[in-house]
Amino acid sequence: MIRIDDLGMFVRSAALGSFTAAALEADLLPGQMAAAIKRLERELDVRLFARTTRSLRLTAEGEQYLPTAVSVLETLKHGRETLRSENAPLRGVLQVAAPSDLGRNILLPWLSAFRREHPQLNLRFFLSDQIADLFREPVDVAIRYGLNHDANYVALPLAPWNRRVLVASPDYLLRKGSPTVATDLLEHDCLLYLQSGRVYDKWRVGAQTVQVSGPLFSDDADVARRWAVEGEGIAFKSWLDVSADVKAGRLVVLLQDHPGEPLPLSLVCPHRKQVSPAVSQLHSWLSQQLVTLKRV
């Protein structure tokens, strides 16, 4: 089995061109350095150095193997640094943006609990149904619905299984009846709201897209959910937004054989280098919480 220490001695000997210099640097005897190289050569069954009394140079096999040894050592170093940073207390400020209804009804208590586990971390939470511009607005990460079509962003999946669902209250269904096919929605009161600055009235249900209408509209997506709970009509919402109402019996999922469009949830940041320990741990924390809401 190859020893990691022997790999390090090989890399330093190659860099310095001398067993003696590498041994001095590592506070070892030259004989110990030479023994380490012999062990490595024995494990690899190749000769790594061409040695004379006056010079030390890599063989062709040594030159071929050197990048691999360097890569292995760098990977181990990165893993060690990551582990140390993840175990260190989180400090500083973490600025998070999220959709208003998801943030208010689901994420808020989870973020509060996350902050309690990391008391040296300051959390700033911004709620809006407008998509946050991570390059202009004072946020570090955004929690977003939908697929990441912007190559400039890094999207870490939180709930890739999430979908839109049609929901209405038992009271509404008792008064108006239940739709049996997607086109039945044309005869129902559909609850409308803004999405990306436009009225969301083209609902993709199963294989069909239906342009719906209704007497109620709001610029706050959570209002549509509240109207649905009050029996005012049918809403087409993220499962995450309505899961608690469905489980409590306040809402009923409709047309279950005609699934709504996928609506994955992700944690988005501008660049992979900005995935700090705080961002990484928040992603892990939220993923664990969200899996408890997965629809079965």
HELIX and SHEET records of a PDB file:
HELIX    1   1 ILE A    4  LEU A   16  1                                  13    
HELIX    2   2 PHE A   19  GLU A   25  1                                   7    
HELIX    3   3 PRO A   30  LEU A   44  1                                  15    
HELIX    4   4 ALA A   60  ASN A   87  1                                  28    
HELIX    5   5 SER A  100  LEU A  102  1                                   3    
HELIX    6   6 GLY A  103  LEU A  107  3                                   5    
HELIX    7   7 LEU A  108  GLU A  117  1                                  10    
HELIX    8   8 PRO A  170  LYS A  176  1                                   7    
HELIX    9   9 ALA A  182  GLU A  187  5                                   6    
HELIX   10  10 ALA A  221  VAL A  229  1                                   9    
HELIX   11  11 TRP A  239  LYS A  247  1                                   9    
HELIX   12  12 ARG A  272  GLN A  274  5                                   3    
HELIX   13  13 PRO A  277  LEU A  290  1                                  14    
HELIX   14  14 VAL A  291  LEU A  293  5                                   3    
SHEET    1   A 2 PHE A  49  ARG A  51  0                                        
SHEET    2   A 2 LEU A  56  LEU A  58 -1                                        
SHEET    1   B 5 LEU A 121  LEU A 127  0                                        
SHEET    2   B 5 GLY A  92  ALA A  98  1                                        
SHEET    3   B 5 VAL A 141  TYR A 145  1                                        
SHEET    4   B 5 LEU A 265  CYS A 269 -1                                        
SHEET    5   B 5 VAL A 154  ALA A 159 -1                                        
SHEET    1   C 3 ALA A 235  SER A 238  0                                        
SHEET    2   C 3 ARG A 164  ALA A 168 -1                                        
SHEET    3   C 3 VAL A 252  LEU A 254 -1                                        
SHEET    1   D 3 ARG A 198  VAL A 199  0                                        
SHEET    2   D 3 LEU A 192  GLN A 195 -1                                        
SHEET    3   D 3 PHE A 217  SER A 218  1                                        
SHEET    1   E 2 LYS A 202  VAL A 205  0                                        
SHEET    2   E 2 GLN A 208  GLN A 211 -1                                        
END                                                                             
